Amino acid sequence: ASARTDIRDCSTDPPYLPPTATNTTARLAALRAPMGARRVDAYIVPSTDAHMSEYIAERDARLGWLTGFTG
């Protein structure tokens, strides 16, 4: 047994998620349903705004909203 406390236990059900995690299951399902109906295999989600700005406003953060990825 380890005495370390900084190791997270990912074997729990549901697995540990950090407090900043976003459940995107419904958002992705809402996108995948019409894609499947139209036999679309891919959808490009831009990580920029309409002006290709280096720093984008929160309202233009489509990738983060849809997938939870902000890296």
C-alpha positions in Angstrom: 0.0 0.0 0.0 1.3 3.4 -0.9 1.2 6.3 1.5 1.1 8.9 -1.3 -2.1 11.0 -1.5 -1.5 12.7 -4.8 -2.3 9.6 -6.9 -5.9 9.5 -8.2 -7.9 6.3 -8.3 -9.3 6.0 -11.9 -10.8 2.6 -11.1 -13.9 3.9 -9.5 -17.2 3.9 -11.3 -17.6 6.6 -12.6 -13.9 7.4 -12.8 -12.5 10.4 -11.1 -13.0 13.7 -13.0 -11.4 17.0 -12.1 -13.8 19.8 -11.0 -13.2 21.6 -14.3 -14.3 18.6 -16.5 -17.4 19.2 -18.7 -19.8 16.4 -19.6 -20.1 16.8 -23.4 -22.0 13.6 -24.1 -25.3 15.4 -25.0 -23.5 18.0 -27.1 -21.6 15.4 -29.1 -24.7 13.3 -29.5 -26.6 16.3 -30.9 -23.9 16.7 -33.5 -23.5 13.0 -34.3 -27.2 12.3 -34.9 -27.6 14.6 -38.0 -24.1 13.6 -39.2 -25.2 9.9 -39.2 -28.4 10.7 -40.9 -26.5 12.4 -43.7 -23.7 9.9 -43.8 -21.1 12.5 -42.8 -18.0 11.0 -41.3 -16.2 14.2 -40.2 -16.9 17.7 -39.0 -14.2 20.3 -38.6 -14.6 22.5 -35.6 -12.4 25.6 -35.9 -10.4 26.8 -32.9 -10.3 30.3 -34.2 -12.8 33.1 -34.7 -14.0 34.5 -38.0 -11.0 36.9 -38.1 -8.3 34.3 -37.3 -7.4 36.3 -34.1 -4.7 35.0 -31.8 -6.9 35.4 -28.8 -10.6 34.6 -29.2 -13.6 35.6 -27.2 -15.3 33.0 -25.0 -18.3 33.1 -27.4 -16.1 31.9 -30.2 -14.6 28.9 -28.3 -16.6 26.3 -30.2 -14.1 23.5 -29.8 -14.0 23.9 -26.0 -17.7 24.1 -25.7 -18.4 21.0 -27.9 -15.6 18.7 -26.7 -14.3 20.2 -23.4 -10.8 20.5 -24.9 -9.2 23.8 -24.1 -5.6 22.9 -24.4 
